[in-house]
Amino acid sequence: MKKLLLSAALLMLSAPAISAVTLKIATATPDGTQWMKDMRASAKEINERTEGRVAFKYYGGGIKGSDSKMLSQIRIRQLQGGAFTPTSLAAQYLDLNLYGMPLVFNSEEEAAYVRTKMDVGLQEGLEDAGFVNFGFATSGFANIMSNKPIQTLADLKGKRVWVPEGDVMSYKSMEALSLNPVTFPLTDVLTGLQTGLIDIVAIPVMVGLVLQWHTKVKYVTRMPLIYTFGYLAIDKKAFDKIGSDDQAIVREVMSKTYANFDRASLADNEGAFKALLKSGIEEVRFDDKEFVKVRKLLLESNLKLGSDGGFSLELYKEMLDHIADYRSEKVAASE
């Protein structure tokens, strides 16, 4: 019996200890928002189900700086991940830009259909590039928010528009519309609007409300300008330090959380638009004939960017084929 107990004790001592892993995650989203509440609830569930082996620590409100600074901190292991927009990691995986091509989609439903065909491939591509991801959550379409009404192509000419750091696609698109793109971190946009450094932002109204940008503009022009989404990305090297069983738990919980975010977006965006108008922002309508001109210019810009190696032209054409299929099915259903 003593030999048996001694052998068991030696076996326990020789077994490798399972280290606890803390994933430090940064985001521009302020504390107190529903996103942060839900993410903290998910972190709690993961911590409980892994018996403390996996913990998340969130840094909200942009306190870790711009996306480029967050990525620098991920590289030196001060952070393990962050909440990003597609362009934030475009340098690591160019095809994240595909859904955000200006004016390729007509509606949320159209984009949702295409995503059923292409999301998994994009997630796998991002993981191959070194970042584990748990799904995409749409923020809706970016609308034009401005201090002067924007109704025609001429109204856009020469206006200073904010473009995120490193967002080559948006920069080229804005130039195609004769806008003057101004690049600086997302955390500086509110100041840019307040000081007149920029005249226009193209952002989903829900995001504009959360970040308080709506307090510095007077008008909103509603159009399906750019389909936007966010995602959580964790450095794969850090994620691989988690045991395989615990990885499965993290993927399950976080995938469920992001699927919930995605489902809630349509209702949230509609509510946000009503709240925006209630706050005193005036809605203006872009002229239909002018919209056709804008779409033509932007689709030409998209194709040139792809031809220059900005993203996979093969995947872009696949996306356009899915869009065409959806529109054909919709027409057939209405007949």
Secondary structure, 3 states (H helix, E strand, C coil): CHHHHHHHHHHHHHCCCCCCEEEEEECCCCCCCHHHHHHHHHHHHHHHHCCCCEEEEEECCCCCCCHHHHHHHHHCCCCCEEEECHHHHCCCCHHHHHHHCCCCCCCHHHHHHHHHHHHHHHHHHHHHCCEEECCCEEEEEEEEEECCCCCCHHHHCCCEEEECCCCHHHHHHHHHCCCEEEECCHHHHHHHHHHCCCCEEEECHHHHHHCCHHHHCCEEEEEEEEEEEEEEEEEHHHHCCCCHHHHHHHHHHHHHHHHHHHHHHHHHHHHHHHHHHHCCCEEECCCHHHHHHHHHHHHHHHHHHHHCCCCCHHHHHHHHHHHHHHHHHHHHHHC
